[in-house]
Amino acid sequence: MFLDRTSMRGLYGGQVMGQALKAAYLSMADLASSFVLQSLHCYFISPLQTSPDIVYKAEHVKIGSNFRTIVVSAIQNSRVGFYCMVSFQREQAGSREIDYCTKEMPEVPRPREGGQAGSEDQHKGKFKLVRMVKERVLDVCACVKRNIQVPSKPK
């Protein structure tokens, strides 16, 4: 779909996931604007390369008035390299959006001395990585929802 083939050896999993999510949205045609993402389950089966092109195949396995379930396969060289199941829910009138992901990590008690939890620096590094991944996933979801290109590299 949207690839910069000049600087990559293989594909970043988040990019494949984002494109599969977009393929699921696009397969709903004019209904996509009235549905929101409910869940996404991904399976990376084999590595995907930047060439040849990848074909995203979307199959609607459940079509209801309030819920839709779509299975998306990423196929390259006649082999499935990525598989995901995407569930959408119809946006309800008067419902409020709940943000389950917060930008700041919660304060938690320090581990006991002598434990195997690691140093404070290791914890800060892990929290920073979790924040970076969470922000990237939120960026990809925003791009898919607005129907714009998902950048191959984070900002």
N, C-alpha and C positions, 0 to 999 in steps of 0.2 A: 504494500500500500504506500506508505510514506517512508522511504529509506534513503539515507545518505550512504551509498555503496563505496565511497572513496576511503573511508577511515575505519571500517569495521571488518574483523575477521569472521565473527559470528554474530548472532542477534542477542541482544539483551532481553531477558525474559519478560521484564516489565513492558517493553515495547510490544512484544508479541501479545501479551495479555491485554494491553490497551487497544490494540488493533482488533483483537477478537471481541472485546466489549463493544467497540464501535460497529463491527459487523453485526453483532446481535441487535444493537439499536437500529441500524439501517434496515435490517430484515423485517422490522415491524412497520416500515413505511410511515404512513401518516399517523399511526397510533403512538409513536415513540414519545411525542411531547406530553402525552397524558399518563405515561408510566415512568416510575422511578426504579432505580436499581435496588433490589432487596438483598440478593446474595450472589456471590461469585465463587465457584469452586474450580480450581485450575490443576491440571496435571501436565507436567512437562515429560513427554515420552522419549524424545530423542532430540539432539541438538539441531537447530535450524540455522542455515547459513544465509548470507546476504544475496546469494544467487544460486539457482534460478528463483523466479518469483514464487511467492507463497500464495496459495489459494485458500481463502477462508470460506468454509461451508457452514451455513447456519440451518439447523433443523428445528422446527417448532415441535416440541414433544407434548406440551400442554398449553391449550389455548382456552382461557376462561375469561369471564367478563372483568374480573379484578386481578387475576394473576396470569402471568405468561412464563413458561419455562422454555429456554432455547439452549440447544447444545451446539457449540461451535468447534469445528475441527480446523486446525492449520495444517495444510497438506503441501508438501514439497517433494518433488520427484516421486509422485504417486504414493507417498508414505505419510502417515499422520505423525507429526512431531509435537503437537500440542493439542490438548483437548480441554474444554471447559463447559461447565453447566452454569447458565446465567438465569436468575429468577428476577422478574420484574413485578411490581405491584402498582395497580392504578393509584394515582395520586388522589387522595380523598379530599373533598371540599371541607374547608375549615380545619384540616389537620395541621399540626405545627411540626416544623422540622426539628428533629432532635439531633444534636451533635454528640455522638458517642466518642469521638476522638477529640481530645483536648490538645492544644498546642504545647502546654507545659506539662512536664512530668510531675506526678504528685509527690509530695514529701512522704518518705517512708522511713521507718526506724533503721538505724545502721545495724549491720550484722554484728553478732557477738564476736569478741576478740577470739582468735584462734580458729575461727570458722574457715570454710573453704570458699567463701563467697568472692574473694578477690579484693584488690585494693580500691580506694576511692577513685583513683584515676581510671581504673578499668571500668568501674560503674559509670563514670561520666562519659567515657567513650562509647559504651553500649547505649546509654540514653541518647547521645547525640546521633548515633546510627539509627536508632528507632525513630527519632524525630525526623531525620532526613528521609527515611523510607516512607513514613506516614505522609509527609508533605508531598513526595513524588506521587504516591497513589492518589492523593486528593487532587493534585494537578492534572493527572491523567483523566480522572473522573470528570473534572471540570471541562477539559478539552472535548471529551466524548459528548458530554451533555450539550455543549455549545456547537458541536459539529465542526470543530476546527482540527487542524493537524496536531498530532501529539509529537512534541519535540523529541528527537532521538537522545538528547542529552539534557539532564536537569539544568535549571537556571543556576 
